[in-house]
Amino acid sequence: MINKKDCCGCTACSHICPVKCIEMKEDKEGFLYPAVDNEKCIHCHKCERVCPIGNLINYNNETKTFIGYNKNEAIREKSSSGGIFSLAAEWIIEQNGVVFGAAFDEDFEVCQIAVETKEELSKLRGSKYVQSRLEDAYPKVQQYLENNRKVLFTGTGCQIAGLKKYLNKDYENLYTVDVLCHGVPSPKIWKMYLEEKKKQYNAPIQKIEFRNKESGWKNFSVNIEFADNRRYCIKFYEDKFMQMFLGNIDLRPSCHNCRFKGFPRISDMTIGDSWGIENYMPDMDDDRGTSVIVVNSLKGKQMLEAVVGSLNLKEASLDKALPKAEIRKQSVEIHPNRVKFFKCVEKGESIDALCACLSKSLIQKVLSLIRYIFMRLGAL
Ligand SMILES: Cc1cc2nc3c(=O)[nH]c(=O)nc-3n(C[C@H](O)[C@H](O)[C@H](O)COP(=O)(O)OP(=O)(O)OC[C@H]3O[C@@H](n4cnc5c(N)ncnc54)[C@H](O)[C@@H]3O)c2cc1C
């Protein structure tokens, strides 16, 4: 029985098992965890050794931080931040490479897929604020690498850590980019939310954008389009799913004990939103999306240099570009009502009722404030 805060659901253990006795199974909260068939297990302990939590070696030792955005306005518009992912991905595809990233499947659940053309990159573009299913991405990456194809693997820090442990070898042709993730919400809550939306509109969903920029990058909207041409387009702070995500009430337990934050990271490059850029570098802010880019390795530097002509770019300091410790290096705090929240989930309560769990009592608010102050002090 594993401690849930020590499992990021990366699937490395299930793929490394020589007798295939580990299956990823969904728990009551909707997250995937390895389940071992003890009758088949040969006790080789490969699954324990491959686990990135506690076993990870990071050889990167230097970082350089930049602020930038893609000069291609159409792609930037469709990207969550400054469209940096698309530039790195196009560069890989131009070299006959393969790009792995998070896409919606036919039911709008989120999974990791491989694409080989620039047209298909639109599937990966844009943040999907749900933990993505990795399925058999790791063995597929390995196959492409062994066939001498360049591979760009993009995802959360824990997904990249799991991949590196699974491969157990430095491949010259592997490039990795992680997003500045603060935590991944439960796929079960996402499914419940979508079911409610489909019932409300009584129509199938055709398109979803978590980060529609029609009213600006900072004031982005959640946009859901239905088959009968109606649309639900609402500012992120009014949307219930985003409220639960940003309130940190429906995140995977391991996100509250994240081992993959801090810099330099295990990935070659880290990308995120450059929130607060209007104060720090106002000339880099036109409210269409600006990214923070952290180069963690020589390959990260190579990727950035290859696309520099397509970017508006400035060098920055890491501390100024990412002033919030919970983004840069510390895990986000567990919401005090998380247990109550998931009890309501089990009872099948409505999204409105789940959202009500976000309200904190006075004592909880005071405790959160004290913890926040200590966290800020610890980060200084
Ligand atoms: C769950 C999550 C939490 C995040 N939290 C923060 C945060 O707190 N602060 C911050 O600055 N930035 C955060 N980001 C990153 C930010 O939202 C953008 O993804 C990032 O800035 C890249 O933007 P882009 O414009 O370059 O590319 P885009 O085209 O917008 O992003 C595409 C990239 O995001 C990846 N991606 C999308 N959804 C997922 C997913 N569910 N799991 C893994 N990878 C995914 C794709 O594989 C691709 O690499 C988060 C992203 C995710 C997915």
The ligand as an SDF file (V2000), in Angstrom:
LIG
                    3D

 53 58  0  0  0  0  0  0  0  0999 V2000
   -1.9520   21.6670  -14.7120 C   0  0  0  0  0  0  0  0  0  0  0  0
   -1.1690   22.9150  -15.0480 C   0  0  0  0  0  0  0  0  0  0  0  0
   -0.9050   23.8560  -14.0540 C   0  0  0  0  0  0  0  0  0  0  0  0
   -0.1840   25.0260  -14.3620 C   0  0  0  0  0  0  0  0  0  0  0  0
    0.0760   25.9210  -13.3710 N   0  0  0  0  0  0  0  0  0  0  0  0
    0.7880   27.0450  -13.6740 C   0  0  0  0  0  0  0  0  0  0  0  0
    1.0870   28.0130  -12.6600 C   0  0  0  0  0  0  0  0  0  0  0  0
    0.6770   27.8600  -11.5090 O   0  0  0  0  0  0  0  0  0  0  0  0
    1.8360   29.1020  -13.0140 N   0  0  0  0  0  0  0  0  0  0  0  0
    2.3050   29.2980  -14.2800 C   0  0  0  0  0  0  0  0  0  0  0  0
    2.9850   30.2800  -14.5500 O   0  0  0  0  0  0  0  0  0  0  0  0
    2.0260   28.3900  -15.2650 N   0  0  0  0  0  0  0  0  0  0  0  0
    1.2980   27.2840  -14.9910 C   0  0  0  0  0  0  0  0  0  0  0  0
    1.0340   26.3680  -15.9850 N   0  0  0  0  0  0  0  0  0  0  0  0
    1.6300   26.5790  -17.3090 C   0  0  0  0  0  0  0  0  0  0  0  0
    0.8460   27.5090  -18.2400 C   0  0  0  0  0  0  0  0  0  0  0  0
   -0.5440   27.2940  -18.0950 O   0  0  0  0  0  0  0  0  0  0  0  0
    1.2050   27.2480  -19.7070 C   0  0  0  0  0  0  0  0  0  0  0  0
    0.9570   25.8950  -20.0160 O   0  0  0  0  0  0  0  0  0  0  0  0
    2.6350   27.4780  -20.0300 C   0  0  0  0  0  0  0  0  0  0  0  0
    2.9470   28.8080  -19.7330 O   0  0  0  0  0  0  0  0  0  0  0  0
    2.9490   27.2000  -21.5190 C   0  0  0  0  0  0  0  0  0  0  0  0
    2.3160   28.1240  -22.3050 O   0  0  0  0  0  0  0  0  0  0  0  0
    2.6360   28.3020  -23.8670 P   0  0  0  0  0  0  0  0  0  0  0  0
    1.8510   29.5070  -24.2880 O   0  0  0  0  0  0  0  0  0  0  0  0
    4.0990   28.3060  -24.1500 O   0  0  0  0  0  0  0  0  0  0  0  0
    2.1000   26.9710  -24.5330 O   0  0  0  0  0  0  0  0  0  0  0  0
    0.6590   26.3420  -24.6190 P   0  0  0  0  0  0  0  0  0  0  0  0
    0.4090   25.9860  -26.0240 O   0  0  0  0  0  0  0  0  0  0  0  0
   -0.3480   27.1330  -23.9290 O   0  0  0  0  0  0  0  0  0  0  0  0
    0.8360   25.0180  -23.7240 O   0  0  0  0  0  0  0  0  0  0  0  0
    0.9590   23.7650  -24.2600 C   0  0  0  0  0  0  0  0  0  0  0  0
    1.8310   22.9460  -23.3850 C   0  0  0  0  0  0  0  0  0  0  0  0
    1.1840   22.6470  -22.1560 O   0  0  0  0  0  0  0  0  0  0  0  0
    1.2260   21.2440  -21.9510 C   0  0  0  0  0  0  0  0  0  0  0  0
    0.0420   20.8530  -21.1930 N   0  0  0  0  0  0  0  0  0  0  0  0
   -1.2210   21.3050  -21.3580 C   0  0  0  0  0  0  0  0  0  0  0  0
   -2.0330   20.7030  -20.4860 N   0  0  0  0  0  0  0  0  0  0  0  0
   -1.2820   19.8420  -19.7630 C   0  0  0  0  0  0  0  0  0  0  0  0
   -1.5680   18.8890  -18.7420 C   0  0  0  0  0  0  0  0  0  0  0  0
   -2.7930   18.7150  -18.2590 N   0  0  0  0  0  0  0  0  0  0  0  0
   -0.5480   18.1540  -18.2450 N   0  0  0  0  0  0  0  0  0  0  0  0
    0.7060   18.2880  -18.7410 C   0  0  0  0  0  0  0  0  0  0  0  0
    1.0380   19.1790  -19.7100 N   0  0  0  0  0  0  0  0  0  0  0  0
    0.0520   19.9360  -20.2100 C   0  0  0  0  0  0  0  0  0  0  0  0
    1.2370   20.6650  -23.3690 C   0  0  0  0  0  0  0  0  0  0  0  0
    1.7350   19.3550  -23.3690 O   0  0  0  0  0  0  0  0  0  0  0  0
    2.1640   21.6410  -24.0440 C   0  0  0  0  0  0  0  0  0  0  0  0
    3.4970   21.3360  -23.7150 O   0  0  0  0  0  0  0  0  0  0  0  0
    0.2970   25.2290  -15.6930 C   0  0  0  0  0  0  0  0  0  0  0  0
    0.0030   24.2830  -16.6860 C   0  0  0  0  0  0  0  0  0  0  0  0
   -0.7170   23.1390  -16.3790 C   0  0  0  0  0  0  0  0  0  0  0  0
   -1.0090   22.1540  -17.4650 C   0  0  0  0  0  0  0  0  0  0  0  0
  1  2  1  0
  2  3  1  0
  2 52  2  0
  3  4  2  0
  4  5  1  0
  4 50  1  0
  5  6  2  0
  6  7  1  0
  6 13  1  0
  7  8  2  0
  7  9  1  0
  9 10  1  0
 10 11  2  0
 10 12  1  0
 12 13  2  0
 13 14  1  0
 14 15  1  0
 14 50  1  0
 15 16  1  0
 16 17  1  0
 16 18  1  0
 18 19  1  0
 18 20  1  0
 20 21  1  0
 20 22  1  0
 22 23  1  0
 23 24  1  0
 24 25  2  0
 24 26  1  0
 24 27  1  0
 27 28  1  0
 28 29  2  0
 28 30  1  0
 28 31  1  0
 31 32  1  0
 32 33  1  0
 33 34  1  0
 33 48  1  0
 34 35  1  0
 35 36  1  0
 35 46  1  0
 36 37  1  0
 36 45  1  0
 37 38  2  0
 38 39  1  0
 39 40  1  0
 39 45  2  0
 40 41  1  0
 40 42  2  0
 42 43  1  0
 43 44  2  0
 44 45  1  0
 46 47  1  0
 46 48  1  0
 48 49  1  0
 50 51  2  0
 51 52  1  0
 52 53  1  0
M  END
$$$$
